[in-house]
């Protein structure tokens, strides 16, 4: 089930209730709704911004399923709008093309993870804990949303420059978090910014290979091993081993309730 929510391109969870077929709606009609809003069945006017948000959410969820089921090459706009139950004109009122739509899916997924990490105040944790928490949040999100995981990790690589640039920007932000280890730990000075970039790329390459399997296993089960890969160059073997918790490496810290409900 597609639940992209709370993001820069927000898609509220309430959108699940709007998954049924909708009538065809021209760009002009949509524009008039945006300008004036429209009455609901209760007689109260629904804010126009919310209507656009709801329509956008339907398109994004339809696109997720189309890209995940058929792959980027076969997921045409026609197939996206069929799954979204919206008209072609409604799609183009929101997105210039399917690449812009796919870039919005990446932004939505990244925004969802970032929002929960912020709510859990992960930025107040020591560096190694921030790395672990971020990794865990991503992996658990992908486990909960396997279709979104395939779109973000696999199908995005087959898209055009707009999508690839958005993907690179997201990975760059993750690498920046990891790169902070160079100044926070004595084993880190020999590393460079390229070290963090390479490590993040390696982790996503592993996720890519797992998601291509016919029956992918739970990605969150990889947390301990992937965390060790990320920490080793900065903490050394002994430090990376010490940083691993004695309890289940996949269990969120009891002091971080926000992470227990990641997305």
C-alpha positions in Angstrom: 0.0 0.0 0.0 1.3 3.4 -1.0 1.6 5.7 2.0 3.9 8.5 0.9 3.1 11.2 3.4 4.3 14.3 5.3 6.7 15.4 2.6 7.8 18.4 0.6 5.3 17.1 -2.0 2.8 16.0 0.7 0.6 13.0 0.2 -1.7 12.5 3.3 -2.6 9.0 4.5 -6.3 10.0 4.1 -5.7 9.6 0.3 -6.2 5.9 0.7 -9.9 6.7 1.0 -9.8 8.3 -2.5 -8.6 5.3 -4.5 -11.7 4.8 -6.4 -12.3 5.9 -10.0 -12.7 9.6 -10.6 -14.4 11.4 -13.5 -12.4 13.0 -16.2 -11.4 16.5 -15.3 -10.0 19.1 -17.7 -7.1 21.4 -16.8 -9.5 24.3 -16.9 -11.9 22.6 -14.5 -9.0 21.8 -12.2 -7.8 25.4 -12.4 -11.2 26.6 -11.4 -11.2 24.3 -8.4 -7.8 25.6 -7.4 -9.1 29.1 -7.6 -12.4 28.7 -5.7 -12.4 25.4 -3.8 -15.4 23.1 -4.0 -18.2 22.1 -1.6 -18.0 18.7 0.1 -21.0 16.4 0.6 -21.5 18.0 4.0 -21.8 21.4 2.4 -18.5 22.6 3.7 -16.0 23.8 1.1 -12.9 21.8 0.7 -9.8 24.0 0.5 -8.5 24.1 -3.1 -5.0 23.3 -2.0 -6.1 20.2 -0.3 -7.9 19.0 -3.5 -4.7 19.5 -5.5 -2.8 17.6 -2.8 -5.3 14.8 -2.9 -5.1 14.5 -6.7 -1.3 14.6 -6.5 -1.3 11.8 -4.0 -3.5 9.6 -6.2 -1.1 10.2 -9.1 2.0 9.4 -7.0 0.5 6.2 -5.6 -0.6 5.1 -9.1 2.8 5.9 -10.4 4.5 3.9 -7.7 2.5 0.8 -8.6 3.0 1.3 -12.3 6.8 1.7 -12.0 7.2 -1.1 -9.5 5.0 -3.6 -11.5 6.1 -2.9 -15.0 9.4 -1.1 -14.7 10.4 2.4 -15.9 10.4 1.7 -19.6 6.8 0.2 -19.7 5.2 2.5 -17.1 3.8 5.0 -19.6 1.7 8.0 -18.5 -1.4 6.0 -19.8 -0.6 3.2 -17.4 0.1 5.5 -14.5 -3.2 7.3 -14.9 -5.1 4.0 -15.2 -3.8 2.9 -11.8 -4.3 6.4 -10.3 -7.9 6.7 -11.7 -7.3 10.2 -12.9 -7.5 11.7 -16.4 -4.5 12.5 -18.6 -5.2 16.2 -18.3 -5.2 15.9 -14.5 -1.8 14.2 -14.6 -0.3 16.9 -16.8 -1.8 19.6 -14.6 0.5 18.3 -11.9 3.6 17.0 -13.7 5.4 17.8 -17.0 6.1 14.1 -17.6 6.6 10.8 -15.9 10.2 11.7 -14.9 9.0 14.7 -13.0 6.5 12.4 -11.3 9.2 9.9 -10.5 11.4 12.6 -9.1 8.5 13.6 -6.8 8.2 10.0 -5.6 11.9 10.2 -4.6 11.4 13.5 -2.8 8.3 12.1 -1.0 10.1 9.0 0.2 13.2 11.0 1.4 10.9 13.6 3.1 9.0 10.9 5.0 12.2 9.4 6.4 13.6 12.8 7.2 10.4 13.9 8.9 10.4 10.9 11.3 14.1 11.3 12.0 13.5 14.9 12.9 10.6 14.0 15.1 12.8 11.5 17.0 15.5 14.2 17.4 18.1 12.1 15.9 20.3 15.1 15.3 21.0 15.2 19.1 22.6 11.8 19.1 26.3 11.0 18.8 27.5 10.5 15.2 27.6 6.7 15.1 24.1 6.6 16.5 22.8 9.1 13.9 24.3 6.9 11.2 22.6 3.8 12.7 19.3 5.6 13.2 19.2 6.9 9.6 20.1 3.6 8.1 17.4 1.8 10.2 14.8 4.4 9.2 15.5 3.9 5.5 15.6 0.1 5.7 12.4 -0.1 7.8 10.6 2.3 5.4 11.7 0.1 2.4 10.4 -3.0 4.2 7.0 -1.3 4.8 6.8 0.0 1.3 8.4 -2.6 -1.0 7.0 -1.0 -4.1 8.4 2.4 -3.2 11.7 0.7 -2.4 11.9 -0.8 -5.9 11.0 2.5 -7.5 13.6 4.5 -5.5 16.5 2.1 -5.6 16.0 0.2 -8.9 13.7 2.0 -11.4 15.1 5.5 -10.7 18.4 4.4 -12.2 16.7 3.8 -15.5 15.1 7.2 -15.7 16.2 10.5 -17.2 18.5 13.3 -16.0 15.8 15.0 -13.8 15.4 11.8 -11.7 19.1 10.9 -11.6 19.9 14.4 -10.4 17.2 14.1 -7.6 18.6 10.7 -6.7 22.2 12.0 -6.6 21.1 14.9 -4.3 19.5 12.5 -1.8 22.5 10.3 -1.7 24.7 13.4 -1.3 22.8 14.4 1.8 23.3 10.9 3.2 27.0 11.0 2.4 27.2 14.4 4.2 25.9 12.8 7.4 28.5 10.0 7.1 31.3 12.4 6.3 30.9 14.0 9.7 32.8 11.0 11.1 36.0 12.4 9.7 36.1 15.2 12.3 34.4 13.4 15.2 36.7 10.4 15.4 40.5 9.9 15.4 40.4 7.1 12.8 38.6 9.3 10.4 41.2 11.9 9.1 42.6 9.5 6.5 39.2 9.5 4.9 38.0 12.0 2.4 34.5 13.2 1.3 34.8 10.6 -1.5 35.0 7.9 1.2 31.5 8.7 2.4 30.2 9.0 -1.1 31.6 5.6 -2.0 30.2 3.9 1.2 26.7 5.2 0.7 26.9 4.1 -3.0 28.0 0.6 -1.8 25.1 0.3 0.6 22.6 1.2 -2.1 24.3 -1.2 -4.5 23.7 -4.0 -2.0 20.0 -2.9 -1.6 19.7 -2.8 -5.4 20.9 -6.4 -5.7 18.5 -7.6 -2.9 15.5 -5.9 -4.5 16.2 -7.5 -7.8 15.7 -10.9 -6.3 12.4 -12.7 -7.0 11.6 -12.8 -3.2 13.6 -10.1 -1.5 14.3 -10.7 2.2 13.7 -8.1 4.9 16.1 -5.3 4.3 16.1 -4.3 8.0 17.8 -7.6 8.7 20.9 -6.2 7.0 21.1 -3.3 9.5 24.0 -4.7 11.6 26.2 -5.6 8.6 25.5 -2.4 6.7 26.1 -0.3 9.8 29.5 -2.0 10.2 30.4 -1.2 6.6 29.6 2.5 7.1 31.4 2.8 10.5 34.5 0.8 9.9 36.6 3.4 8.0 36.0 6.0 10.6 36.1 4.0 13.9 38.4 1.1 12.9 37.5 -2.5 13.5 37.6 -2.3 17.3 35.5 0.9 17.3 33.0 -0.3 14.9 32.6 -3.5 16.9 32.2 -1.5 20.1 29.6 0.8 18.5 27.3 -2.2 17.8 24.7 -2.7 20.5 24.7 -6.0 22.4 20.9 -6.3 21.8 19.2 -7.1 18.5 20.9 -4.7 16.1 17.6 -4.1 14.4 15.8 -2.9 17.5 15.3 0.8 17.9 16.8 2.4 21.0 14.3 2.6 23.9 15.1 6.2 24.2 14.0 7.0 20.6 10.2 6.2 20.5 9.9 8.0 17.2 11.9 5.5 15.5 9.7 2.6 16.7 7.1 3.9 14.3 9.2 4.8 11.3 6.7 5.6 8.7 
